[in-house]
Amino acid sequence: MQVSCLVFLPLLTAFLVIMTPRRFSYLIRWISVFGTGLHLALTIMISFLFWAEAKGDGELLRTSLVFKLHLVEKISWFDSLGIQYFVGIDGISLTMVVLTSIIIFAGVLASWNVKERAKEFFALLLILVTGVFGVFVSFDLFLFFMFYELAVLPMYLLIGIWGTGPKEYAAMKLTLMLLIGSAFILVGFFALYYGSGFYTFDLIKLATANFPVDFQRWVFPMIFVGFGVIGALYPLHTWSPDGHSSAPTAVSMLHAGVLMKLGGYGALRIAVFLLPEGAKYWGLFFMGLTTINILYGSFGAIWQKDLKYFTAYSSVSHCGFVLFGISALNFMGMKGAVIQMFSHGIMTGLFFGLIGMVYGRTHTRIISEMGGLARVMPWLATCFYIGGLASLGLPGLSGFIAESHVFLGGFFGHSLQSVGQSGALMKTFTLIATLSIVVTAVYVLRGLGRVFQGPIENAEFANLEDAMLSEKLSTGILVVVLIVVGLYPSILIDVIEPAIRPVLNRLAGGL
């Protein structure tokens, strides 16, 4: 029952929020904080249970073609349709669950001052995160898709009601594009259901099916592109900057920190795992698109004048590293992709939380209208710079661990594609992608310097207050995680490595 508690505790918290009379707005906040804090504690407990059970997974999975799941719960649901309630945890799932639990707790703390329709806001936020947790632990494709839609649909209301700027346009654009992606995913799932001959949505059982090569070659891009939409794959990324810029603080944190990771997670867990021949056929094509992703986002960030758009384009670039590492189809690249999902989630969660705090004080997000804010907001400025240094890959922070794995996977990692012209193309794409490091350093240091350094240009900003206690706790947690993972990456690597082995073994055609 531990995994089900992970999924449904946020839903229970949302129910308690809904049942609380509107006049007790302060209590609504405390219920949300307590519920997400309890969830974080439960996540830590389950992490220890997982580590105790999974000690021998490394050797066991060295030749395995299926994932080794722990804390499994399997209940018959619709037998006639091959649908069941099937949840469990492996190393990739645990990494994503820990990320989500940290981000939602920090996001609720960062939203302490939400006053407009606070009950509905926190309830929708908790329902959204219920869907996210469900996706990360589901191993039945029908259940997976159900939770996936539950995670996506509340975004429309959260942005359309509590957002800023052209929020209705941004909410509609985001929802329509993600629903188009969902349609691609659904077609792919039904193809797997019928094409397997098993008439089941069980991911583990589908892994034993012998899908023809021609079948894999048309189903793989359907699923990869479907997940690529939410992962901001070029040229299907255009919803992301608008959605980020209009979303309220906690929603931006969840959106960039967690929701976009559903794309990389689904592409690796389902598309590459179940359709290895399709992955090998299309791998270089998608690596080329993700290379454009990385550079386009970096150069786009340079020209932004709005602090949220600045971070949104940076997020598009860094999400490109996730899909780039997966497209490399080798151990180093995929490991880097999962680490990047975690690192980027914490980093962008921190960025968008900080932007919301700065905007709440200055009432502007225009970079040119700021300056010298480090004098009055030393805590927020320090956290911004740590996040920025993680973004540009400074050694000692988690961004360096993630990006170095991705680049090494693209350039040196042994892959089934790394022969002849394909190997040369992979190296070429990797060299082009590494140019983003320089571009990232330019826009991060220039942008943060313009906002926080120099004299205070607006006299009204001279008396602004620094972060309050709840904000310090929210941002402090995220900063600590960036540093701890950067200094002790084995915390993640030891968990992730065994879970990637079955994917690689299937790519190799079995061992």
Secondary structure, 3 states (H helix, E strand, C coil): CHHHHHHHHHHHHHHHHHHCCCCCHHHHHHHHHHHHHHHHHHHHHHHHHHHHHCCCHHHHCCCCCCCCCEEEEEEEEEHHHCEEEEEEECHHHHHHHHHHHHHHHHHHHHCCCCCCCHHHHHHHHHHHHHHHHHHHHECEHHHHHHHHHHHHCHHHHHHHHHCCCCHHHHHHHHHHHHHHHHHHHHHHHHHHHHHCCCCCCEHHHHCCCCCCHHHHHHHHHHHHHHHHHHCCCCCCCCHHHHHHHHCCHHHHHHHHHHHCHHHHHHHHHHHHHHCHHHHHHHHHHHHHHHHHHHHHHHHHHHCCCEHHHHHHHHHHHHHHHHHHHHHCCCHHHHHHHHHHHHHHHHHHHHHHHHHHHHHHHHCCCEHHHCCCHHHCCHHHHHHHHHHHHHHCCCCCCHHHHHHHHHHHHHHCCCCCCCCHHHHHHHHHHHHHHHHHHHHHHHHHHHHHHHHHCCCCCCHHHHHCCCCCHHHHHHHHHHHHHHHHHHHCCHHHHHHHHHHHHHHHHHHCCCC
